[in-house]
């Protein structure tokens, strides 16, 4: 089974994106939906400008040799 990792969805559910959610799912990530959101109100923002820790997620995927999809 493979998974889509969407940082904004975790933020909107009040779940720490990185490292918590990422570490739980890292072995299953095939696709990254590059969205970001604010913990304060759940609003979706430009990727990398809110609480989704996009830069950390991308860096961790790169270190792991990720070769899936990002959109």
PDB file of N, H, CA, C and O in Angstrom:
ATOM      1  N   UNK A   1       0.833  -1.172   0.000  1.00  0.00           N
ATOM      2  CA  UNK A   1       0.000   0.000   0.000  1.00  0.00           C
ATOM      3  C   UNK A   1       0.879   1.236   0.000  1.00  0.00           C
ATOM      4  O   UNK A   1       1.882   1.280   0.711  1.00  0.00           O
ATOM      5  N   UNK A   2       0.523   2.229  -0.777  1.00  0.00           N
ATOM      6  H   UNK A   2      -0.293   2.193  -1.355  1.00  0.00           H
ATOM      7  CA  UNK A   2       1.265   3.482  -0.867  1.00  0.00           C
ATOM      8  C   UNK A   2       0.353   4.617  -0.410  1.00  0.00           C
ATOM      9  O   UNK A   2      -0.858   4.426  -0.292  1.00  0.00           O
ATOM     10  N   UNK A   3       0.918   5.793  -0.153  1.00  0.00           N
ATOM     11  H   UNK A   3       1.901   5.948  -0.248  1.00  0.00           H
ATOM     12  CA  UNK A   3       0.121   6.889   0.400  1.00  0.00           C
ATOM     13  C   UNK A   3       0.438   8.226  -0.266  1.00  0.00           C
ATOM     14  O   UNK A   3       1.520   8.446  -0.809  1.00  0.00           O
ATOM     15  N   UNK A   4      -0.556   9.101  -0.198  1.00  0.00           N
ATOM     16  H   UNK A   4      -1.435   8.923   0.243  1.00  0.00           H
ATOM     17  CA  UNK A   4      -0.365  10.504  -0.572  1.00  0.00           C
ATOM     18  C   UNK A   4      -0.148  11.270   0.720  1.00  0.00           C
ATOM     19  O   UNK A   4      -0.916  11.130   1.672  1.00  0.00           O
ATOM     20  N   UNK A   5       0.898  12.075   0.750  1.00  0.00           N
ATOM     21  H   UNK A   5       1.522  12.189  -0.023  1.00  0.00           H
ATOM     22  CA  UNK A   5       1.212  12.870   1.937  1.00  0.00           C
ATOM     23  C   UNK A   5       0.823  14.308   1.642  1.00  0.00           C
ATOM     24  O   UNK A   5       1.342  14.913   0.703  1.00  0.00           O
ATOM     25  N   UNK A   6      -0.086  14.860   2.437  1.00  0.00           N
ATOM     26  H   UNK A   6      -0.508  14.369   3.199  1.00  0.00           H
ATOM     27  CA  UNK A   6      -0.578  16.216   2.245  1.00  0.00           C
ATOM     28  C   UNK A   6      -0.416  16.984   3.549  1.00  0.00           C
ATOM     29  O   UNK A   6      -1.253  16.859   4.443  1.00  0.00           O
ATOM     30  N   UNK A   7       0.650  17.781   3.673  1.00  0.00           N
ATOM     31  H   UNK A   7       1.329  17.883   2.947  1.00  0.00           H
ATOM     32  CA  UNK A   7       0.898  18.499   4.919  1.00  0.00           C
ATOM     33  C   UNK A   7      -0.283  19.346   5.395  1.00  0.00           C
ATOM     34  O   UNK A   7      -0.537  19.410   6.598  1.00  0.00           O
ATOM     35  N   UNK A   8      -1.001  19.991   4.494  1.00  0.00           N
ATOM     36  H   UNK A   8      -0.794  19.940   3.517  1.00  0.00           H
ATOM     37  CA  UNK A   8      -2.124  20.846   4.904  1.00  0.00           C
ATOM     38  C   UNK A   8      -3.204  20.041   5.614  1.00  0.00           C
ATOM     39  O   UNK A   8      -3.812  20.531   6.565  1.00  0.00           O
ATOM     40  N   UNK A   9      -3.450  18.824   5.170  1.00  0.00           N
ATOM     41  H   UNK A   9      -2.956  18.426   4.397  1.00  0.00           H
ATOM     42  CA  UNK A   9      -4.476  18.004   5.821  1.00  0.00           C
ATOM     43  C   UNK A   9      -4.120  17.722   7.274  1.00  0.00           C
ATOM     44  O   UNK A   9      -4.992  17.746   8.142  1.00  0.00           O
ATOM     45  N   UNK A  10      -2.851  17.457   7.543  1.00  0.00           N
ATOM     46  H   UNK A  10      -2.143  17.438   6.837  1.00  0.00           H
ATOM     47  CA  UNK A  10      -2.432  17.210   8.920  1.00  0.00           C
ATOM     48  C   UNK A  10      -2.604  18.463   9.769  1.00  0.00           C
ATOM     49  O   UNK A  10      -3.091  18.393  10.897  1.00  0.00           O
ATOM     50  N   UNK A  11      -2.202  19.608   9.223  1.00  0.00           N
ATOM     51  H   UNK A  11      -1.807  19.665   8.307  1.00  0.00           H
ATOM     52  CA  UNK A  11      -2.355  20.874   9.952  1.00  0.00           C
ATOM     53  C   UNK A  11      -3.826  21.110  10.275  1.00  0.00           C
ATOM     54  O   UNK A  11      -4.165  21.469  11.403  1.00  0.00           O
ATOM     55  N   UNK A  12      -4.690  20.911   9.303  1.00  0.00           N
ATOM     56  H   UNK A  12      -4.415  20.618   8.387  1.00  0.00           H
ATOM     57  CA  UNK A  12      -6.116  21.157   9.512  1.00  0.00           C
ATOM     58  C   UNK A  12      -6.728  20.218  10.546  1.00  0.00           C
ATOM     59  O   UNK A  12      -7.766  20.527  11.132  1.00  0.00           O
ATOM     60  N   UNK A  13      -6.086  19.074  10.770  1.00  0.00           N
ATOM     61  H   UNK A  13      -5.243  18.823  10.294  1.00  0.00           H
ATOM     62  CA  UNK A  13      -6.537  18.124  11.800  1.00  0.00           C
ATOM     63  C   UNK A  13      -5.746  18.281  13.094  1.00  0.00           C
ATOM     64  O   UNK A  13      -5.861  17.459  14.003  1.00  0.00           O
ATOM     65  N   UNK A  14      -4.939  19.345  13.174  1.00  0.00           N
ATOM     66  H   UNK A  14      -4.846  20.013  12.435  1.00  0.00           H
ATOM     67  CA  UNK A  14      -4.138  19.655  14.369  1.00  0.00           C
ATOM     68  C   UNK A  14      -3.114  18.564  14.700  1.00  0.00           C
ATOM     69  O   UNK A  14      -2.874  18.257  15.867  1.00  0.00           O
ATOM     70  N   UNK A  15      -2.515  17.984  13.650  1.00  0.00           N
ATOM     71  H   UNK A  15      -2.711  18.233  12.702  1.00  0.00           H
ATOM     72  CA  UNK A  15      -1.483  16.955  13.815  1.00  0.00           C
ATOM     73  C   UNK A  15      -0.147  17.540  13.359  1.00  0.00           C
ATOM     74  O   UNK A  15      -0.068  18.157  12.297  1.00  0.00           O
ATOM     75  N   UNK A  16       0.889  17.349  14.151  1.00  0.00           N
ATOM     76  H   UNK A  16       0.825  16.848  15.014  1.00  0.00           H
ATOM     77  CA  UNK A  16       2.226  17.818  13.792  1.00  0.00           C
ATOM     78  C   UNK A  16       2.676  17.108  12.514  1.00  0.00           C
ATOM     79  O   UNK A  16       2.735  15.880  12.457  1.00  0.00           O
ATOM     80  N   UNK A  17       2.988  17.900  11.500  1.00  0.00           N
ATOM     81  H   UNK A  17       2.940  18.897  11.547  1.00  0.00           H
ATOM     82  CA  UNK A  17       3.380  17.343  10.199  1.00  0.00           C
ATOM     83  C   UNK A  17       4.747  16.692  10.261  1.00  0.00           C
ATOM     84  O   UNK A  17       4.919  15.531   9.890  1.00  0.00           O
ATOM     85  N   UNK A  18       5.709  17.455  10.735  1.00  0.00           N
ATOM     86  H   UNK A  18       5.569  18.398  11.037  1.00  0.00           H
ATOM     87  CA  UNK A  18       7.090  16.984  10.765  1.00  0.00           C
ATOM     88  C   UNK A  18       7.669  17.270  12.137  1.00  0.00           C
ATOM     89  O   UNK A  18       7.598  18.401  12.617  1.00  0.00           O
ATOM     90  N   UNK A  19       8.232  16.276  12.762  1.00  0.00           N
ATOM     91  H   UNK A  19       8.290  15.357  12.372  1.00  0.00           H
ATOM     92  CA  UNK A  19       8.510  14.949  12.247  1.00  0.00           C
ATOM     93  C   UNK A  19       7.395  13.919  12.475  1.00  0.00           C
ATOM     94  O   UNK A  19       7.443  12.840  11.884  1.00  0.00           O
ATOM     95  N   UNK A  20       6.402  14.214  13.307  1.00  0.00           N
ATOM     96  H   UNK A  20       6.363  15.090  13.787  1.00  0.00           H
ATOM     97  CA  UNK A  20       5.447  13.184  13.743  1.00  0.00           C
ATOM     98  C   UNK A  20       4.769  12.435  12.586  1.00  0.00           C
ATOM     99  O   UNK A  20       5.020  11.244  12.402  1.00  0.00           O
ATOM    100  N   UNK A  21       3.930  13.098  11.819  1.00  0.00           N
ATOM    101  H   UNK A  21       3.726  14.066  11.968  1.00  0.00           H
ATOM    102  CA  UNK A  21       3.188  12.409  10.743  1.00  0.00           C
ATOM    103  C   UNK A  21       4.136  11.844   9.690  1.00  0.00           C
ATOM    104  O   UNK A  21       3.949  10.729   9.203  1.00  0.00           O
ATOM    105  N   UNK A  22       5.148  12.625   9.349  1.00  0.00           N
ATOM    106  H   UNK A  22       5.300  13.531   9.744  1.00  0.00           H
ATOM    107  CA  UNK A  22       6.104  12.161   8.339  1.00  0.00           C
ATOM    108  C   UNK A  22       6.775  10.865   8.770  1.00  0.00           C
ATOM    109  O   UNK A  22       6.868   9.925   7.981  1.00  0.00           O
ATOM    110  N   UNK A  23       7.238  10.807   9.995  1.00  0.00           N
ATOM    111  H   UNK A  23       7.163  11.572  10.635  1.00  0.00           H
ATOM    112  CA  UNK A  23       7.938   9.608  10.475  1.00  0.00           C
ATOM    113  C   UNK A  23       7.027   8.385  10.483  1.00  0.00           C
ATOM    114  O   UNK A  23       7.486   7.273  10.223  1.00  0.00           O
ATOM    115  N   UNK A  24       5.751   8.577  10.775  1.00  0.00           N
ATOM    116  H   UNK A  24       5.378   9.481  10.987  1.00  0.00           H
ATOM    117  CA  UNK A  24       4.816   7.451  10.767  1.00  0.00           C
ATOM    118  C   UNK A  24       4.570   6.902   9.362  1.00  0.00           C
ATOM    119  O   UNK A  24       4.344   5.705   9.185  1.00  0.00           O
ATOM    120  N   UNK A  25       4.617   7.790   8.365  1.00  0.00           N
ATOM    121  H   UNK A  25       4.801   8.762   8.509  1.00  0.00           H
ATOM    122  CA  UNK A  25       4.218   7.404   7.008  1.00  0.00           C
ATOM    123  C   UNK A  25       5.348   7.356   5.984  1.00  0.00           C
ATOM    124  O   UNK A  25       5.113   6.976   4.837  1.00  0.00           O
ATOM    125  N   UNK A  26       6.544   7.723   6.359  1.00  0.00           N
ATOM    126  H   UNK A  26       6.736   8.032   7.291  1.00  0.00           H
ATOM    127  CA  UNK A  26       7.639   7.901   5.394  1.00  0.00           C
ATOM    128  C   UNK A  26       7.881   6.698   4.481  1.00  0.00           C
ATOM    129  O   UNK A  26       8.259   6.877   3.323  1.00  0.00           O
ATOM    130  N   UNK A  27       7.675   5.510   4.965  1.00  0.00           N
ATOM    131  H   UNK A  27       7.368   5.365   5.906  1.00  0.00           H
ATOM    132  CA  UNK A  27       7.932   4.311   4.150  1.00  0.00           C
ATOM    133  C   UNK A  27       6.837   4.044   3.114  1.00  0.00           C
ATOM    134  O   UNK A  27       6.986   3.165   2.265  1.00  0.00           O
ATOM    135  N   UNK A  28       5.760   4.787   3.184  1.00  0.00           N
ATOM    136  H   UNK A  28       5.639   5.500   3.874  1.00  0.00           H
ATOM    137  CA  UNK A  28       4.618   4.539   2.300  1.00  0.00           C
ATOM    138  C   UNK A  28       4.320   5.696   1.339  1.00  0.00           C
ATOM    139  O   UNK A  28       3.432   5.587   0.493  1.00  0.00           O
ATOM    140  N   UNK A  29       5.054   6.793   1.467  1.00  0.00           N
ATOM    141  H   UNK A  29       5.775   6.882   2.154  1.00  0.00           H
ATOM    142  CA  UNK A  29       4.759   7.980   0.665  1.00  0.00           C
ATOM    143  C   UNK A  29       5.174   7.766  -0.786  1.00  0.00           C
ATOM    144  O   UNK A  29       6.332   7.474  -1.082  1.00  0.00           O
ATOM    145  N   UNK A  30       4.216   7.914  -1.670  1.00  0.00           N
ATOM    146  H   UNK A  30       3.274   8.151  -1.430  1.00  0.00           H
ATOM    147  CA  UNK A  30       4.441   7.791  -3.110  1.00  0.00           C
ATOM    148  C   UNK A  30       4.162   9.108  -3.826  1.00  0.00           C
ATOM    149  O   UNK A  30       4.675   9.358  -4.917  1.00  0.00           O
ATOM    150  N   UNK A  31       3.354   9.932  -3.205  1.00  0.00           N
ATOM    151  H   UNK A  31       2.937   9.729  -2.319  1.00  0.00           H
ATOM    152  CA  UNK A  31       2.866  11.158  -3.831  1.00  0.00           C
ATOM    153  C   UNK A  31       2.780  12.228  -2.749  1.00  0.00           C
ATOM    154  O   UNK A  31       2.335  11.956  -1.634  1.00  0.00           O
ATOM    155  N   UNK A  32       3.201  13.430  -3.074  1.00  0.00           N
ATOM    156  H   UNK A  32       3.563  13.651  -3.979  1.00  0.00           H
ATOM    157  CA  UNK A  32       3.114  14.538  -2.121  1.00  0.00           C
ATOM    158  C   UNK A  32       2.229  15.621  -2.727  1.00  0.00           C
ATOM    159  O   UNK A  32       2.511  16.146  -3.805  1.00  0.00           O
ATOM    160  N   UNK A  33       1.164  15.939  -2.018  1.00  0.00           N
ATOM    161  H   UNK A  33       0.935  15.513  -1.143  1.00  0.00           H
ATOM    162  CA  UNK A  33       0.305  17.041  -2.426  1.00  0.00           C
ATOM    163  C   UNK A  33       0.838  18.263  -1.697  1.00  0.00           C
ATOM    164  O   UNK A  33       0.622  18.413  -0.495  1.00  0.00           O
ATOM    165  N   UNK A  34       1.519  19.122  -2.402  1.00  0.00           N
ATOM    166  H   UNK A  34       1.695  19.000  -3.379  1.00  0.00           H
ATOM    167  CA  UNK A  34       2.231  20.241  -1.794  1.00  0.00           C
ATOM    168  C   UNK A  34       1.248  21.375  -1.484  1.00  0.00           C
ATOM    169  O   UNK A  34       1.024  22.276  -2.292  1.00  0.00           O
ATOM    170  N   UNK A  35       0.671  21.291  -0.281  1.00  0.00           N
ATOM    171  H   UNK A  35       0.852  20.558   0.375  1.00  0.00           H
ATOM    172  CA  UNK A  35      -0.235  22.310   0.232  1.00  0.00           C
ATOM    173  C   UNK A  35       0.209  22.659   1.636  1.00  0.00           C
ATOM    174  O   UNK A  35       0.825  21.847   2.328  1.00  0.00           O
ATOM    175  N   UNK A  36      -0.103  23.855   2.044  1.00  0.00           N
ATOM    176  H   UNK A  36      -0.602  24.514   1.482  1.00  0.00           H
ATOM    177  CA  UNK A  36       0.252  24.304   3.384  1.00  0.00           C
ATOM    178  C   UNK A  36      -0.998  24.906   4.021  1.00  0.00           C
ATOM    179  O   UNK A  36      -1.927  25.303   3.317  1.00  0.00           O
ATOM    180  N   UNK A  37      -1.021  24.971   5.329  1.00  0.00           N
ATOM    181  H   UNK A  37      -0.267  24.649   5.901  1.00  0.00           H
ATOM    182  CA  UNK A  37      -2.160  25.538   6.042  1.00  0.00           C
ATOM    183  C   UNK A  37      -1.707  26.101   7.383  1.00  0.00           C
ATOM    184  O   UNK A  37      -0.600  25.835   7.851  1.00  0.00           O
ATOM    185  N   UNK A  38      -2.594  26.885   7.986  1.00  0.00           N
ATOM    186  H   UNK A  38      -3.493  27.101   7.606  1.00  0.00           H
ATOM    187  CA  UNK A  38      -2.328  27.501   9.286  1.00  0.00           C
ATOM    188  C   UNK A  38      -3.006  26.705  10.392  1.00  0.00           C
ATOM    189  O   UNK A  38      -4.179  26.350  10.281  1.00  0.00           O
ATOM    190  N   UNK A  39      -2.256  26.426  11.469  1.00  0.00           N
ATOM    191  H   UNK A  39      -1.303  26.714  11.559  1.00  0.00           H
ATOM    192  CA  UNK A  39      -2.849  25.774  12.628  1.00  0.00           C
ATOM    193  C   UNK A  39      -3.948  26.638  13.236  1.00  0.00           C
ATOM    194  O   UNK A  39      -4.936  26.112  13.750  1.00  0.00           O
ATOM    195  N   UNK A  40      -3.788  27.947  13.184  1.00  0.00           N
ATOM    196  H   UNK A  40      -2.986  28.374  12.767  1.00  0.00           H
ATOM    197  CA  UNK A  40      -4.724  28.846  13.865  1.00  0.00           C
ATOM    198  C   UNK A  40      -6.157  28.735  13.354  1.00  0.00           C
ATOM    199  O   UNK A  40      -7.100  28.737  14.145  1.00  0.00           O
ATOM    200  N   UNK A  41      -6.324  28.637  12.033  1.00  0.00           N
ATOM    201  H   UNK A  41      -5.558  28.635  11.390  1.00  0.00           H
ATOM    202  CA  UNK A  41      -7.691  28.604  11.497  1.00  0.00           C
ATOM    203  C   UNK A  41      -7.910  27.573  10.385  1.00  0.00           C
ATOM    204  O   UNK A  41      -9.009  27.471   9.840  1.00  0.00           O
ATOM    205  N   UNK A  42      -6.865  26.810  10.051  1.00  0.00           N
ATOM    206  H   UNK A  42      -5.973  26.893  10.494  1.00  0.00           H
ATOM    207  CA  UNK A  42      -6.991  25.776   9.028  1.00  0.00           C
ATOM    208  C   UNK A  42      -6.971  26.273   7.592  1.00  0.00           C
ATOM    209  O   UNK A  42      -7.111  25.481   6.660  1.00  0.00           O
ATOM    210  N   UNK A  43      -6.799  27.558   7.406  1.00  0.00           N
ATOM    211  H   UNK A  43      -6.685  28.201   8.163  1.00  0.00           H
ATOM    212  CA  UNK A  43      -6.829  28.093   6.043  1.00  0.00           C
ATOM    213  C   UNK A  43      -5.608  27.629   5.245  1.00  0.00           C
ATOM    214  O   UNK A  43      -4.496  27.553   5.767  1.00  0.00           O
ATOM    215  N   UNK A  44      -5.842  27.322   3.977  1.00  0.00           N
ATOM    216  H   UNK A  44      -6.746  27.384   3.552  1.00  0.00           H
ATOM    217  CA  UNK A  44      -4.783  26.878   3.074  1.00  0.00           C
ATOM    218  C   UNK A  44      -4.022  28.105   2.592  1.00  0.00           C
ATOM    219  O   UNK A  44      -4.615  29.136   2.275  1.00  0.00           O
ATOM    220  N   UNK A  45      -2.693  27.977   2.543  1.00  0.00           N
ATOM    221  H   UNK A  45      -2.211  27.140   2.801  1.00  0.00           H
ATOM    222  CA  UNK A  45      -1.827  29.089   2.154  1.00  0.00           C
ATOM    223  C   UNK A  45      -0.837  28.630   1.082  1.00  0.00           C
ATOM    224  O   UNK A  45      -0.831  27.469   0.673  1.00  0.00           O
ATOM    225  N   UNK A  46      -0.024  29.548   0.652  1.00  0.00           N
ATOM    226  H   UNK A  46      -0.029  30.491   0.984  1.00  0.00           H
ATOM    227  CA  UNK A  46       1.051  29.238  -0.287  1.00  0.00           C
ATOM    228  C   UNK A  46       2.016  28.261   0.397  1.00  0.00           C
ATOM    229  O   UNK A  46       2.381  28.450   1.557  1.00  0.00           O
ATOM    230  N   UNK A  47       2.416  27.233  -0.321  1.00  0.00           N
ATOM    231  H   UNK A  47       2.120  27.078  -1.263  1.00  0.00           H
ATOM    232  CA  UNK A  47       3.321  26.224   0.226  1.00  0.00           C
ATOM    233  C   UNK A  47       4.590  26.862   0.775  1.00  0.00           C
ATOM    234  O   UNK A  47       5.233  27.673   0.109  1.00  0.00           O
ATOM    235  N   UNK A  48       4.933  26.485   1.988  1.00  0.00           N
ATOM    236  H   UNK A  48       4.410  25.826   2.529  1.00  0.00           H
ATOM    237  CA  UNK A  48       6.142  26.985   2.629  1.00  0.00           C
ATOM    238  C   UNK A  48       5.938  28.232   3.463  1.00  0.00           C
ATOM    239  O   UNK A  48       6.887  28.724   4.074  1.00  0.00           O
ATOM    240  N   UNK A  49       4.710  28.762   3.503  1.00  0.00           N
ATOM    241  H   UNK A  49       3.939  28.363   3.006  1.00  0.00           H
ATOM    242  CA  UNK A  49       4.465  30.003   4.237  1.00  0.00           C
ATOM    243  C   UNK A  49       3.631  29.819   5.500  1.00  0.00           C
ATOM    244  O   UNK A  49       3.240  30.805   6.126  1.00  0.00           O
ATOM    245  N   UNK A  50       3.352  28.581   5.884  1.00  0.00           N
ATOM    246  H   UNK A  50       3.669  27.780   5.376  1.00  0.00           H
ATOM    247  CA  UNK A  50       2.545  28.363   7.091  1.00  0.00           C
ATOM    248  C   UNK A  50       3.127  27.253   7.943  1.00  0.00           C
ATOM    249  O   UNK A  50       4.345  27.169   8.099  1.00  0.00           O
ATOM    250  N   UNK A  51       2.284  26.408   8.490  1.00  0.00           N
ATOM    251  H   UNK A  51       1.295  26.477   8.363  1.00  0.00           H
ATOM    252  CA  UNK A  51       2.699  25.455   9.524  1.00  0.00           C
ATOM    253  C   UNK A  51       2.935  24.024   9.052  1.00  0.00           C
ATOM    254  O   UNK A  51       3.141  23.134   9.876  1.00  0.00           O
ATOM    255  N   UNK A  52       2.909  23.789   7.752  1.00  0.00           N
ATOM    256  H   UNK A  52       2.741  24.512   7.082  1.00  0.00           H
ATOM    257  CA  UNK A  52       3.058  22.433   7.222  1.00  0.00           C
ATOM    258  C   UNK A  52       4.485  21.923   7.137  1.00  0.00           C
ATOM    259  O   UNK A  52       4.710  20.778   6.747  1.00  0.00           O
ATOM    260  N   UNK A  53       5.444  22.752   7.492  1.00  0.00           N
ATOM    261  H   UNK A  53       5.261  23.682   7.809  1.00  0.00           H
ATOM    262  CA  UNK A  53       6.859  22.353   7.490  1.00  0.00           C
ATOM    263  C   UNK A  53       7.285  21.762   6.146  1.00  0.00           C
ATOM    264  O   UNK A  53       8.016  20.773   6.096  1.00  0.00           O
ATOM    265  N   UNK A  54       6.823  22.374   5.067  1.00  0.00           N
ATOM    266  H   UNK A  54       6.229  23.178   5.108  1.00  0.00           H
ATOM    267  CA  UNK A  54       7.073  21.892   3.704  1.00  0.00           C
ATOM    268  C   UNK A  54       8.570  21.712   3.437  1.00  0.00           C
ATOM    269  O   UNK A  54       8.983  20.683   2.902  1.00  0.00           O
ATOM    270  N   UNK A  55       9.373  22.695   3.804  1.00  0.00           N
ATOM    271  H   UNK A  55       9.036  23.531   4.239  1.00  0.00           H
ATOM    272  CA  UNK A  55      10.821  22.595   3.545  1.00  0.00           C
ATOM    273  C   UNK A  55      11.422  21.389   4.254  1.00  0.00           C
ATOM    274  O   UNK A  55      12.264  20.694   3.685  1.00  0.00           O
ATOM    275  N   UNK A  56      11.005  21.136   5.478  1.00  0.00           N
ATOM    276  H   UNK A  56      10.321  21.700   5.940  1.00  0.00           H
ATOM    277  CA  UNK A  56      11.520  19.976   6.220  1.00  0.00           C
ATOM    278  C   UNK A  56      11.077  18.667   5.583  1.00  0.00           C
ATOM    279  O   UNK A  56      11.860  17.722   5.487  1.00  0.00           O
ATOM    280  N   UNK A  57       9.825  18.613   5.150  1.00  0.00           N
ATOM    281  H   UNK A  57       9.189  19.381   5.228  1.00  0.00           H
ATOM    282  CA  UNK A  57       9.308  17.400   4.509  1.00  0.00           C
ATOM    283  C   UNK A  57      10.068  17.122   3.215  1.00  0.00           C
ATOM    284  O   UNK A  57      10.501  15.994   2.980  1.00  0.00           O
ATOM    285  N   UNK A  58      10.231  18.147   2.374  1.00  0.00           N
ATOM    286  H   UNK A  58       9.878  19.063   2.565  1.00  0.00           H
ATOM    287  CA  UNK A  58      10.941  17.971   1.101  1.00  0.00           C
ATOM    288  C   UNK A  58      12.392  17.561   1.351  1.00  0.00           C
ATOM    289  O   UNK A  58      12.915  16.681   0.666  1.00  0.00           O
ATOM    290  N   UNK A  59      13.038  18.188   2.319  1.00  0.00           N
ATOM    291  H   UNK A  59      12.614  18.903   2.875  1.00  0.00           H
ATOM    292  CA  UNK A  59      14.437  17.839   2.634  1.00  0.00           C
ATOM    293  C   UNK A  59      14.537  16.391   3.112  1.00  0.00           C
ATOM    294  O   UNK A  59      15.456  15.672   2.720  1.00  0.00           O
ATOM    295  N   UNK A  60      13.602  15.960   3.950  1.00  0.00           N
ATOM    296  H   UNK A  60      12.855  16.544   4.269  1.00  0.00           H
ATOM    297  CA  UNK A  60      13.618  14.582   4.448  1.00  0.00           C
ATOM    298  C   UNK A  60      13.373  13.596   3.314  1.00  0.00           C
ATOM    299  O   UNK A  60      14.014  12.546   3.253  1.00  0.00           O
ATOM    300  N   UNK A  61      12.452  13.926   2.417  1.00  0.00           N
ATOM    301  H   UNK A  61      11.932  14.779   2.467  1.00  0.00           H
ATOM    302  CA  UNK A  61      12.213  13.053   1.261  1.00  0.00           C
ATOM    303  C   UNK A  61      13.455  12.960   0.384  1.00  0.00           C
ATOM    304  O   UNK A  61      13.808  11.885  -0.100  1.00  0.00           O
ATOM    305  N   UNK A  62      14.108  14.088   0.187  1.00  0.00           N
ATOM    306  H   UNK A  62      13.822  14.962   0.581  1.00  0.00           H
ATOM    307  CA  UNK A  62      15.331  14.102  -0.630  1.00  0.00           C
ATOM    308  C   UNK A  62      16.406  13.210  -0.006  1.00  0.00           C
ATOM    309  O   UNK A  62      17.064  12.444  -0.710  1.00  0.00           O
ATOM    310  N   UNK A  63      16.583  13.309   1.305  1.00  0.00           N
ATOM    311  H   UNK A  63      16.048  13.932   1.876  1.00  0.00           H
ATOM    312  CA  UNK A  63      17.575  12.469   1.998  1.00  0.00           C
ATOM    313  C   UNK A  63      17.249  10.985   1.838  1.00  0.00           C
ATOM    314  O   UNK A  63      18.155  10.152   1.803  1.00  0.00           O
ATOM    315  N   UNK A  64      15.980  10.655   1.743  1.00  0.00           N
ATOM    316  H   UNK A  64      15.244  11.332   1.772  1.00  0.00           H
ATOM    317  CA  UNK A  64      15.554   9.261   1.598  1.00  0.00           C
ATOM    318  C   UNK A  64      15.593   8.793   0.144  1.00  0.00           C
ATOM    319  O   UNK A  64      15.315   7.625  -0.129  1.00  0.00           O
ATOM    320  N   UNK A  65      15.933   9.682  -0.793  1.00  0.00           N
ATOM    321  H   UNK A  65      16.159  10.631  -0.570  1.00  0.00           H
ATOM    322  CA  UNK A  65      15.991   9.300  -2.201  1.00  0.00           C
ATOM    323  C   UNK A  65      14.611   9.189  -2.844  1.00  0.00           C
ATOM    324  O   UNK A  65      14.416   8.401  -3.769  1.00  0.00           O
ATOM    325  N   UNK A  66      13.667   9.970  -2.361  1.00  0.00           N
ATOM    326  H   UNK A  66      13.826  10.610  -1.610  1.00  0.00           H
ATOM    327  CA  UNK A  66      12.294   9.947  -2.875  1.00  0.00           C
ATOM    328  C   UNK A  66      12.268  10.136  -4.374  1.00  0.00           C
ATOM    329  O   UNK A  66      12.913  11.042  -4.903  1.00  0.00           O
ATOM    330  N   UNK A  67      11.521   9.279  -5.068  1.00  0.00           N
ATOM    331  H   UNK A  67      10.997   8.543  -4.638  1.00  0.00           H
ATOM    332  CA  UNK A  67      11.404   9.408  -6.518  1.00  0.00           C
ATOM    333  C   UNK A  67       9.943   9.299  -6.958  1.00  0.00           C
ATOM    334  O   UNK A  67       9.648   8.867  -8.073  1.00  0.00           O
ATOM    335  N   UNK A  68       9.038   9.696  -6.064  1.00  0.00           N
ATOM    336  H   UNK A  68       9.277  10.047  -5.159  1.00  0.00           H
ATOM    337  CA  UNK A  68       7.612   9.680  -6.375  1.00  0.00           C
ATOM    338  C   UNK A  68       7.197  10.984  -7.034  1.00  0.00           C
ATOM    339  O   UNK A  68       7.989  11.631  -7.719  1.00  0.00           O
ATOM    340  N   UNK A  69       5.963  11.354  -6.820  1.00  0.00           N
ATOM    341  H   UNK A  69       5.319  10.828  -6.264  1.00  0.00           H
ATOM    342  CA  UNK A  69       5.388  12.535  -7.447  1.00  0.00           C
ATOM    343  C   UNK A  69       5.135  13.640  -6.445  1.00  0.00           C
ATOM    344  O   UNK A  69       4.805  13.383  -5.288  1.00  0.00           O
ATOM    345  N   UNK A  70       5.292  14.872  -6.900  1.00  0.00           N
ATOM    346  H   UNK A  70       5.560  15.081  -7.840  1.00  0.00           H
ATOM    347  CA  UNK A  70       4.926  16.047  -6.106  1.00  0.00           C
ATOM    348  C   UNK A  70       4.052  16.942  -6.978  1.00  0.00           C
ATOM    349  O   UNK A  70       4.353  17.202  -8.143  1.00  0.00           O
ATOM    350  N   UNK A  71       2.977  17.395  -6.381  1.00  0.00           N
ATOM    351  H   UNK A  71       2.733  17.183  -5.434  1.00  0.00           H
ATOM    352  CA  UNK A  71       2.116  18.329  -7.113  1.00  0.00           C
ATOM    353  C   UNK A  71       1.589  19.351  -6.158  1.00  0.00           C
ATOM    354  O   UNK A  71       0.839  20.241  -6.559  1.00  0.00           O
TER     355      UNK A  71
END
